[in-house]
Amino acid sequence: MDTEELRATQAPLKDKYREDPESALVTLHADAELAGLGISCKVETGRAVVEAGLHPATGGDGTLACSGDMLLEALVACAGVTLRAVATSLGLTVRGGRVRAAGDLDFRGTLAVAKDAPVGFRAIRLSFDLDTDASEDQLATLKKLTERYCVVFQSLRTPPEFAVTLSAN
């Protein structure tokens, strides 16, 4: 997809959302099934089913997907797609490259070993290594706009409101 195709594809959507802001509100869903033996759940990704379980640092054997890894995978996927869309919109050529995310966890928190240890990531680092001829100014704009428009990045940076319910049958 080139710049003109992207603009042509997105223009009617942008017009619709300007005219009817409510039409831009979409609820995304993710589902997991708690079935089978062991401490795991099956997550439907839309493309496949992934079985998630305990990380080895919390007692898992390493054969199941770790939800922390999945969060970082969602981040690199979103950031990569967003960067590609922004680059296309700006008319920048990105021939290839890598998107990497690394996150630091202190498992004392999730295992309730130390009350002062946080549960969750202490720090996340997102990096891009691009094959492009873009100038430093263009790269700065690309970075700024990728950060601004990446849904997962923004959701981690500014956490959304949360509501949790639990019911039993």
N, C-alpha and C positions, 0 to 999 in steps of 0.2 A: 504494500500500500504506500503510495506517495503522498506528498503534502496535499495536493488537490483532492485526491480520493478521500483522505481523512476528513478534510474540511467539508466535502460534499456529503459524506456519511453523517457527520456530527451536526451539520447546520440545521436540519429539520428537528433534531432532538433539542438543540439549544433553543430554537424558536419556540418549540412546544413548552419547554420548561420555563421560559420567560413569560409566556402567555398564561400558563397554568402551573404555578410552582408546585402544587400538590402532586402533579403527575410525575415529578422528579423523585418523590419519596418512595423508595422501594425497600421492602424488608427481605433481607437475605436470610437463608436458613442453613443450618448444619445439623445433622442428626448422627447419633451414635447409638448402637445397640449394646446393652449390657447383657450378654449371653455367654454361655459356655463356662469353662472352668478358669480359674486363675484370676489375677487382678489385671483385667484388660477390658477394652471395649472396641467395637468395630465402628469405624467412622466412614460414612459414605461421602466421598469427595466429589461426586458427580461424574467422575471418570473411572473410579475404582473404589474398592473397599480397602481401607487401611486399618490394620489392627494395632491399636495403641496400648502400651503397657508401661510398666515401671522402667525408669532409667536404671542402668547398672549401679549408679551411685545411690539409689534408693532401694536396691534389692532385686532389680530386674536382671534377666540374663542376657539382655542385649539383642534378643531376636525380634522384639516388637518395637514399633515406632514410638519415640518419645515425644510427648506433647510439646515440650520445649523446642525440640528440633523442628517439629511441625510449625510452630509459631515463626521460627526463623526462616523456614522454607516459604511460608506464606509471605513474609516480608520481602525476601529476595524475588519471589515471583511477581508480587505487586510492584515493587520498585523497578524491576526490569521491564515490565510491560509499560509502566508509566514513563520511564526514561525513553523507551522506544517511541511512544506516542508523542511525547514532548519534542524529541529530536525530529520526528517526522513533521510535526506542526511548525517547527522553526526552520525546516529545510536543511537540517544538519544530517550528514551521512555518518552513521555508526555502522561500520562493517562487521563488528563483532565485539567480543569482550567477555568479562565475567562480572557478576554481581555476587558479593560475599557478605554474609552477616555472621557475626560472632557475638555470643552473649555470655556473660559471667553469672553463674549461679552459686550460691552458698547453700548446699544441701542440708546444712544444719537447721535451716529455717523450716523447710518442708518436712523434715523428720522430727521436728519439735525437740531438737537437741539443745538449742540455745534460743531463748526468747528474744534476744537482741539481734539475731540473724534474720534478715528479711526473707520472706517467702516470695520467690520470683526472681526475675533478672535484676541484678544490681546495675549492669551496664550492657548496652547493645551497641555494636559498631557495625555500620553499613558502609561498604566500600565498592567502588566501581573501577574497573580497569578496562578502558575502552580502546578499541582500534578505530581512531577517528582523526581527521585532520582539522577538527574544530579548534578555534583559537582559545586562549585562556579566558577571554571575556565570554565567548560562547559557552565554554564549559561551565563557567560560574553561573550563567543564566540557566543552563541545562540542569545543574545541581539544584539551584534554588527552586525551579519549577517542578522538578521531580519530587523534592521534599514537600512542596506545597500541595501537590495533587495526588500523592500516593496514599491511598485509603488506609492501608495497614500502618504505614509510618505515622500518619497523623493520629490514628487511633491509639497507638502506643505512646506517642508524644503527649497528647491531650486525651486522657482516658474518657470514654463516653460514660453516660449514666448507666448503672447496672441494676438489674432486678433479678433476683433468684427466687424460684419457687421450688418446692419439693412436695410431692404427694405420694401416697401409697395406695395401691389397689386392694 
